[in-house]
Amino acid sequence: MALGGLALLPGYGEVLSTAMDPTDNTDANGLRKFKSDGSGSPATSTQIFYSGNNVATYGKGNGLGDVGLACNLAPIQIGNRVWVDSNNNGIQDPGEGPLAGVKVTLSGPGLTSPVSVTTNASGEYYFSSSTSGTAATGYAYSLTGLTSGSSYSLTFPTSASAGTLLLSNKPNSATGTNTDVIDTDPNAAGLISFTLGQAGENNFSYDAGYAPCIPPSLTAIASSNTVCLGTPITLTAQISPADSYTYTWSAPASVTLTGATTATATAIGLPTGTTTFTVTASSSPICSTLTTVSVTVNPLPTASLTSATICAGQSTTITATGGTSYSFSNGTVNTTGLLVVSPVSTTAYSVTVANASGCTSSTTSAVTVNPLPTASMISAPSATICVGQSVTLTATGGSSYTFSNGTVNNTGLLVVSPVSTTAYSVTVTNASGCKSTTTASVTVNPLPTASLTSATICAGQSTTITATGGTSYSFSNGTVNTTGLVVVSPVSTTAYSVTVANASGCRSTTTGTVTVMPQAVLSLQASATLVTVGSPLSLSAIGCVGTVNWSTGATGATLSVTPANPTNTYSATCTTGPGCFTTASITVNTAPPLVWSSSRPRFVMAIRLPWLLRAVRAR
């Protein structure tokens, strides 16, 4: 509780007041600071006296009277220490000595130009607004323009002692209590930025450590020291002791590096042969170490795989080359590079080829499968023919046709005349050269054995001629029947034909002749019709154009006879054909011979009359 005595502390933004504490420390009286930022929050308290159990002075801070300022304000001061950070941990460890001769520069408002001092033998430096200081190494006085609450910066060199010491790269790394007074504060550029405190406040926490260069132990490791062309390589820098380092990887111009400024880099595009990588690890521009690692790159095999074109149902061998081992996409692995395949449709195959170095490359090819032609063969007009007929076989489905009888054409037509039932095959080739075979049979039925009887008749007669050998008969006179019988009455000799068809419809034709003989005509003549017994005579058959058969058994147009009987009848038959004949007869009489007597002369007179011969004995 403020009791009335007040004093303003210039430059601090606080008010000092006499006060008592009526709650926690009811017997305490003294001074209390309050913030003048409008909040009225208390800052610190100072106990002047303790009333104890004296009721007379209990809580009576008024006895202090008013509050007044009795001295000048303290100057503003900035500074602290620069030291050799032997182990480069960014912390002022026991035994780490000061570093003299380091130039420190202050910049900020109220300074006509940046002000620099050099650390003294104790490694200390100070900047002060005091005007009563004595000039000495490491001190800069009379900086009256310094303004509390303004922004200022301190700049330290990044190296010292002719480059043998480097500004620590571990700013603000201390932990625990009083961390800010024992650690190094400049960043990598040697800069500390801060807000200047109030008058009387000593800003003595801006320290800078410089570490000696102790090259680390550096090893470069490749993910593999022998690889195949195209394989990326992971490069790793292993360093001891562990610390914060800057890494730089380098490689030939043809190689691309990713992460070249980190402990782990990736390299791609390595050429065949040996490639050497260099890595530099730096803890500062002057403290670094480097090492190398080499990677041998083996070439990839030049993989090839033949293609092929086949017909459906065929197999083919595709050949891979370029290596010592071959792994095909169908799972086959061998060292010959040969693969027999029988795809049912166009198929792509791949092969991974490995060379003696174990490097691999892959390639693909295709086996094109062309369809087979749809072969067909039909016969026209029918697949069944008769002996002696021909039929046309028609093959379709391709562009070229090879028949089993050796005929090759591109029309697909084949005329055949087999003598017996025959199977024909055709190989049909399409435009892709693929082949398909089919067959067709031509059934050959036998011809009927046709026969037709002939006949001989006499003019005016009729006769029946008979055809056999089939089931249907077509005669040349137009008669068609199934009996094979036809009655004819030609007026002259005539040839008849018949076409005989059997049950298979096959036909055969034959002929028969009906010979028409003329009617027989016959007359008989005798050289004499009355002769002396024992006298020969001649008989003649007149008008017969056929065969003459005499009653005596003789044949021929004439007959010599010697009649022995008084009356002798002779007959003859004239035959011009079967059933065509006529018969005639003639009678010859005989007379006894004349008898001559020597005593009396006699004479005989003979008179010849038709059909009668008489003898007259002379008397």
C-alpha positions as CSV (number, residue, x, y, z in Angstrom):
1,M,0.0,0.0,0.0
2,A,1.6,3.3,-1.2
3,L,1.7,5.9,1.6
4,G,2.5,9.1,-0.3
5,G,6.2,9.5,-0.6
6,L,7.1,9.4,-4.4
7,A,10.2,9.7,-6.6
8,L,10.6,9.2,-10.4
9,L,13.6,7.3,-11.6
10,P,14.6,8.8,-15.0
11,G,15.5,6.3,-17.6
12,Y,14.0,3.4,-15.7
13,G,10.3,3.9,-16.4
14,E,9.5,3.1,-12.7
15,V,8.2,5.1,-9.7
16,L,9.6,4.6,-6.1
17,S,7.1,5.0,-3.2
18,T,7.0,4.6,0.5
19,A,4.8,1.6,1.3
20,M,3.6,-0.9,3.8
21,D,2.3,-4.4,3.4
22,P,-1.0,-4.9,5.2
23,T,-1.4,-8.6,4.2
24,D,1.6,-10.8,4.0
25,N,4.2,-8.8,5.9
26,T,2.1,-6.6,8.1
27,D,5.1,-5.5,10.2
28,A,7.2,-4.4,7.2
29,N,7.6,-0.8,6.1
30,G,9.9,0.5,3.4
31,L,10.0,1.4,-0.4
32,R,8.4,-0.3,-3.4
33,K,8.9,0.3,-7.1
34,F,5.9,0.5,-9.5
35,K,6.0,0.3,-13.3
36,S,5.0,3.6,-14.9
37,D,3.6,1.9,-18.0
38,G,0.1,2.4,-16.9
39,S,-0.4,-1.0,-15.3
40,G,0.8,0.0,-11.8
41,S,2.3,-3.4,-11.4
42,P,4.8,-3.7,-8.6
43,A,8.5,-4.3,-9.5
44,T,10.6,-4.7,-6.4
45,S,10.4,-4.0,-2.7
46,T,13.0,-2.7,-0.2
47,Q,12.3,-3.2,3.5
48,I,13.6,-0.2,5.6
49,F,12.7,-1.2,9.1
50,Y,10.7,-3.9,10.8
51,S,8.2,-2.8,13.6
52,G,7.9,-6.3,15.1
53,N,5.3,-6.3,17.8
54,N,5.6,-2.6,18.5
55,V,2.0,-1.6,18.2
56,A,3.0,2.1,18.2
57,T,4.8,1.7,14.9
58,Y,2.7,-1.0,13.4
59,G,2.2,-0.3,9.7
60,K,3.2,3.3,10.0
61,G,5.5,3.8,6.9
62,N,4.6,7.4,7.0
63,G,7.4,7.9,9.4
64,L,9.8,7.6,6.4
65,G,8.7,11.0,5.1
66,D,9.2,11.9,1.4
67,V,11.5,10.0,-1.0
68,G,14.3,11.8,-2.9
69,L,17.2,10.9,-5.3
70,A,20.6,11.3,-3.7
71,C,23.2,10.6,-6.7
72,N,23.8,10.8,-10.5
73,L,22.6,7.9,-12.8
74,A,25.1,5.2,-13.6
75,P,26.5,5.2,-17.2
76,I,25.4,2.8,-19.9
77,Q,28.1,0.1,-20.5
78,I,28.4,-2.7,-23.1
79,G,31.0,-5.4,-23.3
80,N,32.5,-8.6,-22.0
81,R,35.1,-11.1,-22.9
82,V,36.7,-12.8,-26.0
83,W,38.4,-16.1,-25.3
84,V,40.1,-19.1,-26.9
85,D,37.5,-21.9,-27.1
86,S,40.0,-24.8,-27.1
87,N,37.5,-27.5,-27.5
88,N,35.1,-25.5,-29.7
89,N,32.1,-26.2,-27.6
90,G,31.0,-22.5,-27.5
91,I,31.3,-22.4,-23.7
92,Q,33.9,-20.7,-21.5
93,D,35.3,-23.7,-19.8
94,P,37.8,-23.6,-16.9
95,G,41.4,-23.1,-18.2
96,E,40.4,-21.5,-21.5
97,G,42.4,-18.3,-21.7
98,P,41.6,-14.8,-23.0
99,L,42.2,-13.7,-26.6
100,A,43.7,-10.2,-27.0
101,G,43.9,-8.1,-30.1
102,V,40.4,-8.9,-31.5
103,K,38.7,-5.9,-33.0
104,V,35.1,-5.4,-31.9
105,T,32.9,-2.8,-33.5
106,L,29.7,-1.2,-32.1
107,S,27.1,0.2,-34.4
108,G,23.7,1.8,-33.7
109,P,21.8,5.1,-33.0
110,G,23.6,8.0,-31.4
111,L,26.9,7.1,-32.9
112,T,28.2,9.3,-35.7
113,S,30.0,6.2,-37.1
114,P,30.7,2.7,-35.9
115,V,33.1,2.6,-32.9
116,S,35.8,-0.1,-32.6
117,V,38.0,-1.3,-29.7
118,T,40.6,-4.1,-29.5
119,T,40.4,-6.6,-26.7
120,N,43.0,-6.2,-24.0
121,A,45.2,-8.8,-22.4
122,S,42.3,-10.1,-20.4
123,G,40.3,-10.5,-23.7
124,E,37.9,-7.8,-22.5
125,Y,36.3,-5.0,-24.4
126,Y,33.9,-2.2,-23.2
127,F,31.8,0.6,-24.7
128,S,30.6,3.2,-22.2
129,S,28.6,6.5,-22.1
130,S,30.7,7.7,-19.2
131,T,32.7,10.8,-19.8
132,S,35.1,10.3,-16.9
133,G,36.8,7.0,-17.9
134,T,40.5,6.7,-18.5
135,A,41.5,5.7,-22.0
136,A,42.9,2.2,-22.1
137,T,43.1,-0.8,-24.5
138,G,39.8,-2.5,-24.8
139,Y,37.8,0.6,-23.7
140,A,35.7,3.2,-25.5
141,Y,34.3,6.1,-23.4
142,S,32.1,9.2,-23.9
143,L,29.6,7.5,-26.1
144,T,27.0,9.9,-24.8
145,G,24.6,9.2,-27.7
146,L,23.8,5.7,-26.6
147,T,20.1,5.5,-26.2
148,S,18.4,2.9,-24.0
149,G,15.8,0.8,-25.7
150,S,17.4,1.3,-29.1
151,S,18.8,-1.5,-31.4
152,Y,22.5,-1.9,-31.6
153,S,25.0,-4.5,-33.0
154,L,28.4,-5.8,-32.2
155,T,30.6,-7.1,-35.0
156,F,33.4,-9.6,-34.4
157,P,35.9,-10.9,-37.0
158,T,35.3,-14.5,-38.2
159,S,38.9,-15.4,-37.5
160,A,41.7,-14.3,-35.3
161,S,45.4,-14.8,-34.6
162,A,46.3,-14.6,-38.3
163,G,43.6,-17.0,-39.3
164,T,44.7,-19.8,-36.9
165,L,41.6,-19.3,-34.7
166,L,38.0,-19.3,-36.0
167,L,34.9,-17.8,-34.6
168,S,33.0,-20.5,-32.8
169,N,30.1,-22.0,-34.7
170,K,28.2,-22.9,-31.6
171,P,26.5,-19.7,-30.4
172,N,24.2,-19.8,-27.4
173,S,24.9,-23.4,-26.8
174,A,25.3,-23.3,-23.0
175,T,22.6,-24.8,-20.8
176,G,21.7,-24.5,-17.1
177,T,22.1,-21.3,-15.0
178,N,23.9,-18.1,-16.2
179,T,24.0,-19.5,-19.7
180,D,24.2,-16.1,-21.3
181,V,27.4,-15.1,-19.4
182,I,29.4,-18.2,-20.3
183,D,28.6,-18.9,-23.9
184,T,29.6,-17.4,-27.3
185,D,27.0,-15.1,-28.8
186,P,28.1,-14.0,-32.4
187,N,26.4,-15.7,-35.3
188,A,28.4,-17.2,-38.2
189,A,28.9,-13.7,-39.6
190,G,30.3,-12.4,-36.3
191,L,27.2,-10.3,-35.5
192,I,25.4,-9.8,-32.2
193,S,22.2,-7.7,-32.4
194,F,20.5,-6.5,-29.2
195,T,18.4,-3.8,-27.6
196,L,20.3,-1.4,-25.3
197,G,19.4,-1.5,-21.6
198,Q,18.7,1.3,-19.2
199,A,21.2,3.7,-17.7
200,G,23.1,2.0,-14.9
201,E,22.5,-1.4,-16.5
202,N,25.8,-3.2,-17.4
203,N,25.4,-5.2,-20.7
204,F,28.2,-7.5,-19.9
205,S,27.0,-10.7,-21.5
206,Y,28.3,-10.4,-25.1
207,D,31.1,-12.9,-25.3
208,A,32.9,-14.4,-28.3
209,G,34.8,-17.6,-28.4
210,Y,37.4,-18.5,-31.1
211,A,38.4,-22.1,-31.6
212,P,41.6,-23.5,-33.1
213,C,41.4,-25.6,-36.2
214,I,41.6,-29.3,-35.4
215,P,41.0,-31.3,-38.6
216,P,38.4,-34.0,-37.9
217,S,38.8,-37.6,-39.0
218,L,36.9,-37.9,-42.3
219,T,35.9,-41.1,-44.2
220,A,33.9,-41.2,-47.4
221,I,31.8,-44.2,-48.0
222,A,29.9,-45.2,-51.2
223,S,26.8,-47.3,-51.1
224,S,28.6,-49.6,-53.4
225,N,32.1,-49.5,-54.8
226,T,31.3,-51.5,-57.9
227,V,28.0,-50.8,-59.7
228,C,26.4,-51.1,-63.1
229,L,26.0,-48.2,-65.5
230,G,23.0,-46.1,-64.5
231,T,23.0,-47.1,-60.9
232,P,22.7,-44.1,-58.5
233,I,25.3,-44.0,-55.7
234,T,24.7,-42.7,-52.2
235,L,27.9,-41.0,-50.8
236,T,28.2,-40.7,-47.0
237,A,30.8,-38.6,-45.1
238,Q,31.6,-40.1,-41.7
239,I,33.4,-37.6,-39.5
240,S,34.7,-37.6,-36.0
241,P,34.3,-35.9,-33.6
242,A,30.7,-35.1,-34.3
243,D,30.2,-31.4,-34.8
244,S,28.6,-28.9,-37.1
245,Y,30.4,-29.1,-40.4
246,T,30.0,-27.8,-43.8
247,Y,30.3,-30.5,-46.5
248,T,31.3,-30.1,-50.2
249,W,31.2,-33.0,-52.6
250,S,32.8,-32.9,-56.0
251,A,32.8,-35.2,-59.0
252,P,33.6,-35.2,-62.7
253,A,31.5,-32.8,-64.8
254,S,29.4,-35.6,-66.3
255,V,28.1,-36.7,-62.9
256,T,25.1,-35.1,-61.3
257,L,25.3,-34.6,-57.5
258,T,22.3,-34.1,-55.3
259,G,22.9,-32.9,-51.7
260,A,26.5,-32.0,-52.6
261,T,26.6,-29.7,-49.5
262,T,25.4,-32.2,-47.0
263,A,27.0,-35.2,-45.3
264,T,25.0,-37.5,-47.6
265,A,25.0,-36.9,-51.4
266,T,23.5,-38.9,-54.3
267,A,25.4,-39.2,-57.6
268,I,23.8,-40.2,-60.9
269,G,25.1,-40.3,-64.4
270,L,28.4,-42.1,-63.6
271,P,30.2,-43.2,-66.8
272,T,31.8,-46.6,-67.2
273,G,35.2,-47.0,-65.6
274,T,36.3,-45.6,-62.3
275,T,34.9,-42.3,-60.9
276,T,36.5,-40.6,-57.9
277,F,34.5,-38.4,-55.5
278,T,36.0,-35.9,-53.2
279,V,34.3,-34.6,-50.0
280,T,35.6,-31.6,-47.9
281,A,34.3,-31.2,-44.4
282,S,34.8,-27.7,-42.9
283,S,34.1,-26.4,-39.4
284,S,35.2,-22.9,-40.7
285,P,36.7,-21.4,-43.9
286,I,40.2,-22.2,-42.7
287,C,39.5,-25.5,-40.8
288,S,38.7,-28.3,-43.2
289,T,39.7,-31.8,-44.3
290,L,39.0,-33.8,-47.4
291,T,39.0,-37.4,-48.5
292,T,38.0,-39.4,-51.6
293,V,36.1,-42.5,-52.5
294,S,36.2,-44.3,-55.8
295,V,33.4,-46.2,-57.6
296,T,33.9,-48.6,-60.5
297,V,31.1,-48.6,-63.0
298,N,30.6,-51.7,-65.2
299,P,28.9,-51.3,-68.6
300,L,25.4,-52.7,-69.1
301,P,24.9,-55.5,-71.6
302,T,23.5,-54.6,-75.0
303,A,20.3,-56.6,-74.8
304,S,18.5,-57.8,-77.9
305,L,15.6,-60.1,-78.4
306,T,14.4,-61.3,-81.8
307,S,10.8,-61.0,-82.9
308,A,8.8,-63.5,-84.9
309,T,5.7,-64.0,-86.8
310,I,3.9,-67.3,-86.7
311,C,0.6,-68.8,-87.5
312,A,-1.9,-69.9,-84.8
313,G,-0.9,-73.2,-83.3
314,Q,2.7,-72.9,-84.3
315,S,5.7,-72.5,-82.0
316,T,8.8,-70.4,-82.6
317,T,12.2,-69.8,-80.9
318,I,13.1,-66.3,-80.0
319,T,16.7,-65.6,-79.3
320,A,18.2,-63.1,-76.7
321,T,21.8,-62.0,-77.0
322,G,24.2,-59.7,-75.3
323,G,24.9,-61.4,-72.0
324,T,25.7,-64.6,-70.1
325,S,22.3,-65.1,-68.4
326,Y,18.8,-64.5,-69.6
327,S,15.6,-64.1,-67.6
328,F,12.5,-64.1,-69.7
329,S,9.1,-62.6,-68.7
330,N,7.5,-66.1,-68.7
331,G,9.8,-67.2,-65.9
332,T,12.4,-69.1,-68.0
333,V,16.0,-68.5,-67.0
334,N,18.9,-69.9,-69.0
335,T,22.3,-69.2,-70.3
336,T,21.5,-70.0,-74.0
337,G,19.2,-67.1,-74.6
338,L,16.8,-69.4,-76.5
339,L,13.1,-69.5,-75.7
340,V,10.5,-71.6,-77.4
341,V,7.0,-70.1,-77.2
342,S,3.6,-71.0,-78.6
343,P,1.4,-68.0,-78.0
344,V,-2.3,-68.2,-79.0
345,S,-2.4,-64.5,-79.8
346,T,0.2,-61.7,-80.5
347,T,2.3,-61.5,-77.3
348,A,5.1,-59.2,-76.1
349,Y,8.0,-60.9,-74.4
350,S,10.7,-59.2,-72.3
351,V,14.1,-60.5,-71.3
352,T,16.6,-59.3,-68.7
353,V,20.1,-59.9,-69.9
354,A,22.9,-60.2,-67.4
355,N,26.6,-59.9,-68.3
356,A,29.6,-61.4,-66.6
357,S,29.7,-58.3,-64.2
358,G,26.2,-59.0,-63.1
359,C,24.9,-55.9,-64.8
360,T,21.5,-56.2,-66.4
361,S,19.5,-54.5,-69.1
362,S,16.1,-55.4,-70.5
363,T,14.4,-55.4,-73.9
364,T,11.2,-56.6,-75.4
365,S,10.0,-58.0,-78.6
366,A,6.7,-59.4,-79.9
367,V,5.6,-62.7,-81.4
368,T,2.9,-61.8,-83.9
369,V,0.3,-64.6,-84.2
370,N,-1.6,-64.6,-87.5
371,P,-4.9,-66.5,-87.6
372,L,-5.2,-69.7,-89.7
373,P,-7.5,-69.5,-92.7
374,T,-10.9,-71.0,-92.3
375,A,-10.5,-73.7,-94.9
376,S,-13.6,-75.3,-96.6
377,M,-14.1,-77.3,-99.7
378,I,-17.4,-78.3,-101.3
379,S,-18.2,-80.1,-104.5
380,A,-20.7,-79.0,-107.1
381,P,-23.3,-79.8,-108.2
382,S,-23.0,-82.8,-105.8
383,A,-20.5,-84.7,-103.9
384,T,-21.9,-87.9,-105.4
385,I,-21.2,-88.7,-109.1
386,C,-21.4,-91.7,-111.4
387,V,-18.5,-93.4,-113.0
388,G,-17.2,-91.3,-115.9
389,Q,-18.7,-88.0,-114.6
390,S,-16.6,-85.1,-113.3
391,V,-17.3,-82.7,-110.4
392,T,-15.8,-79.3,-109.4
393,L,-14.4,-79.0,-106.0
394,T,-14.4,-75.4,-104.6
395,A,-12.0,-74.5,-101.8
396,T,-12.4,-71.2,-100.0
397,G,-10.8,-69.3,-97.1
398,G,-7.4,-68.3,-98.5
399,S,-5.5,-66.9,-101.4
400,S,-3.7,-70.0,-102.5
401,Y,-4.8,-73.6,-102.7
402,T,-2.7,-76.8,-102.8
403,F,-4.8,-79.9,-103.6
404,S,-3.8,-83.5,-102.8
405,N,-3.6,-84.4,-106.5
406,G,-0.8,-81.8,-106.9
407,T,-2.8,-79.0,-108.4
408,V,-1.9,-75.6,-107.0
409,N,-3.9,-72.5,-107.9
410,N,-5.4,-69.3,-106.5
411,T,-8.9,-69.9,-107.6
412,G,-9.7,-72.8,-105.3
413,L,-11.3,-74.7,-108.2
414,L,-10.5,-78.3,-109.0
415,V,-12.3,-80.5,-111.5
416,V,-12.0,-84.2,-110.8
417,S,-13.2,-87.4,-112.4
418,P,-12.5,-90.2,-109.9
419,V,-13.3,-93.8,-111.0
420,S,-14.1,-94.7,-107.4
421,T,-15.0,-93.0,-104.2
422,T,-12.0,-90.7,-103.4
423,A,-11.1,-88.3,-100.6
424,Y,-9.5,-85.1,-101.6
425,S,-7.6,-82.7,-99.3
426,V,-6.7,-79.1,-99.8
427,T,-4.2,-76.9,-98.0
428,V,-5.5,-73.3,-97.9
429,T,-2.9,-70.5,-97.5
430,N,-3.9,-67.0,-96.5
431,A,-2.2,-63.7,-97.2
432,S,-0.1,-64.2,-94.0
433,G,1.2,-67.5,-95.2
434,C,-0.7,-69.4,-92.6
435,K,-2.1,-72.8,-93.7
436,S,-5.1,-74.9,-92.8
437,T,-6.2,-78.2,-94.3
438,T,-9.6,-79.7,-95.0
439,T,-10.9,-82.6,-96.9
440,A,-13.9,-83.5,-99.0
441,S,-15.0,-86.8,-100.5
442,V,-16.4,-87.5,-103.9
443,T,-18.6,-90.6,-103.8
444,V,-18.5,-92.5,-107.2
445,N,-21.4,-94.8,-107.8
446,P,-21.1,-97.5,-110.5
447,L,-22.8,-97.3,-113.8
448,P,-25.5,-99.9,-114.5
449,T,-24.5,-102.8,-116.8
450,A,-27.0,-101.9,-119.6
451,S,-28.1,-104.6,-122.1
452,L,-30.8,-104.6,-124.8
453,T,-31.8,-107.7,-126.7
454,S,-31.9,-107.6,-130.5
455,A,-34.4,-109.5,-132.8
456,T,-35.0,-110.5,-136.3
457,I,-38.5,-110.5,-137.8
458,C,-40.2,-110.7,-141.0
459,A,-41.6,-107.6,-142.5
460,G,-45.0,-106.8,-141.0
461,Q,-44.3,-108.7,-137.8
462,S,-43.7,-107.1,-134.3
463,T,-41.3,-108.2,-131.5
464,T,-40.5,-107.4,-127.9
465,I,-37.0,-106.2,-127.1
466,T,-35.8,-106.4,-123.4
467,A,-33.5,-104.0,-121.5
468,T,-31.9,-105.0,-118.2
469,G,-29.4,-103.8,-115.7
470,G,-31.3,-100.9,-113.9
471,T,-34.4,-99.7,-112.4
472,S,-35.6,-97.3,-115.0
473,Y,-35.3,-97.5,-118.8
474,S,-35.6,-94.8,-121.4
475,F,-35.8,-96.1,-124.9
476,S,-35.0,-94.2,-128.0
477,N,-38.5,-94.4,-129.3
478,G,-39.6,-92.4,-126.3
479,T,-40.8,-95.2,-124.1
480,V,-39.9,-94.9,-120.5
481,N,-40.7,-97.7,-118.0
482,T,-39.3,-99.7,-115.2
483,T,-39.9,-103.1,-116.9
484,G,-37.3,-102.8,-119.6
485,L,-39.8,-104.2,-122.2
486,V,-40.8,-102.5,-125.4
487,V,-42.8,-103.9,-128.4
488,V,-41.6,-102.7,-131.8
489,S,-42.8,-103.2,-135.3
490,P,-40.2,-101.7,-137.6
491,V,-40.8,-101.8,-141.3
492,S,-37.1,-102.1,-141.9
493,T,-34.1,-103.1,-139.9
494,T,-33.9,-100.6,-137.1
495,A,-31.4,-99.9,-134.2
496,Y,-32.9,-99.1,-130.9
497,S,-31.1,-97.6,-127.8
498,V,-31.9,-97.6,-124.2
499,T,-30.6,-95.5,-121.3
500,V,-30.6,-97.6,-118.2
501,A,-30.7,-95.9,-114.8
502,N,-29.8,-97.7,-111.5
503,A,-30.9,-96.9,-108.0
504,S,-28.1,-94.3,-107.6
505,G,-29.3,-92.5,-110.6
506,C,-26.3,-93.5,-112.7
507,R,-27.0,-94.1,-116.3
508,S,-25.6,-96.3,-119.1
509,T,-26.7,-96.6,-122.7
510,T,-26.7,-99.5,-125.0
511,T,-28.3,-100.5,-128.3
512,G,-30.1,-103.3,-129.9
513,T,-31.2,-104.0,-133.5
514,V,-34.4,-105.4,-134.8
515,T,-33.6,-106.8,-138.2
516,V,-36.6,-106.9,-140.6
517,M,-36.3,-109.7,-143.1
518,P,-38.2,-109.7,-146.3
519,Q,-41.0,-112.3,-146.9
520,A,-39.6,-115.5,-148.3
521,V,-40.4,-116.2,-152.1
522,L,-39.6,-119.6,-153.7
523,S,-40.4,-121.6,-156.9
524,L,-38.8,-124.8,-158.0
525,Q,-37.8,-125.8,-161.5
526,A,-36.5,-129.1,-162.9
527,S,-34.3,-129.7,-165.8
528,A,-36.9,-132.4,-166.8
529,T,-40.0,-133.6,-165.1
530,L,-40.0,-137.0,-166.9
531,V,-36.9,-138.9,-167.2
532,T,-35.9,-142.4,-167.6
533,V,-35.4,-144.1,-164.4
534,G,-31.9,-143.7,-163.3
535,S,-31.4,-140.6,-165.4
536,P,-30.1,-137.5,-163.3
537,L,-31.7,-134.1,-163.5
538,S,-31.2,-130.7,-161.9
539,L,-33.6,-128.9,-159.6
540,S,-33.4,-125.1,-159.1
541,A,-34.8,-122.8,-156.4
542,I,-36.0,-119.6,-158.0
543,G,-36.6,-116.3,-156.1
544,C,-35.2,-117.2,-152.7
545,V,-33.0,-114.4,-151.1
546,G,-32.4,-116.5,-148.1
547,T,-31.3,-120.0,-147.3
548,V,-32.6,-122.9,-149.4
549,N,-33.0,-126.2,-147.6
550,W,-34.0,-129.2,-149.7
551,S,-36.0,-132.0,-148.5
552,T,-33.1,-134.2,-149.2
553,G,-31.1,-132.3,-146.6
554,A,-29.0,-130.6,-149.1
555,T,-28.8,-126.8,-149.2
556,G,-28.2,-124.4,-151.9
557,A,-30.0,-122.9,-154.9
558,T,-29.6,-126.1,-157.0
559,L,-29.9,-129.7,-156.4
560,S,-28.9,-132.7,-158.6
561,V,-31.2,-135.8,-158.2
562,T,-31.6,-139.1,-159.9
563,P,-35.2,-140.1,-159.5
564,A,-35.7,-143.8,-159.0
565,N,-39.5,-144.0,-158.5
566,P,-42.1,-143.5,-161.0
567,T,-43.2,-140.5,-159.2
568,N,-40.7,-138.4,-157.2
569,T,-41.6,-135.3,-155.2
570,Y,-38.9,-132.9,-154.2
571,S,-39.5,-129.9,-151.8
572,A,-37.4,-127.0,-150.7
573,T,-37.8,-124.3,-148.0
574,C,-36.6,-120.8,-148.4
575,T,-35.7,-119.1,-145.1
576,T,-35.0,-115.4,-144.9
577,G,-35.0,-115.1,-141.1
578,P,-36.3,-116.7,-138.0
579,G,-39.9,-117.5,-138.7
580,C,-39.7,-116.0,-142.1
581,F,-39.8,-118.9,-144.6
582,T,-41.8,-120.5,-147.4
583,T,-41.8,-124.0,-148.9
584,A,-42.3,-125.2,-152.6
585,S,-42.2,-128.7,-154.1
586,I,-41.9,-130.3,-157.6
587,T,-42.7,-133.8,-158.9
588,V,-40.5,-135.7,-161.4
589,N,-41.8,-138.8,-163.1
590,T,-39.8,-141.6,-164.5
591,A,-40.3,-144.1,-167.3
592,P,-38.6,-147.3,-167.8
593,P,-35.9,-147.4,-170.4
594,L,-36.5,-148.5,-174.0
595,V,-35.8,-152.2,-175.0
596,W,-34.3,-152.9,-178.5
597,S,-35.0,-156.2,-180.3
598,S,-32.7,-157.4,-183.0
599,S,-35.4,-159.2,-185.0
600,R,-37.5,-156.4,-185.7
601,P,-36.6,-152.7,-185.6
602,R,-38.5,-150.5,-183.2
603,F,-38.7,-146.7,-182.6
604,V,-39.8,-144.7,-179.7
605,M,-41.5,-141.3,-179.9
606,A,-41.6,-139.2,-176.8
607,I,-44.0,-136.4,-176.1
608,R,-43.2,-133.9,-173.4
609,L,-46.1,-132.2,-171.8
610,P,-46.2,-130.0,-168.8
611,W,-46.0,-132.0,-165.7
612,L,-46.3,-135.2,-167.6
613,L,-43.8,-137.2,-169.4
614,R,-45.0,-140.1,-171.5
615,A,-43.1,-142.5,-173.5
616,V,-44.5,-144.1,-176.5
617,R,-43.0,-147.3,-177.7
618,A,-42.9,-147.6,-181.3
619,R,-44.5,-150.5,-182.7
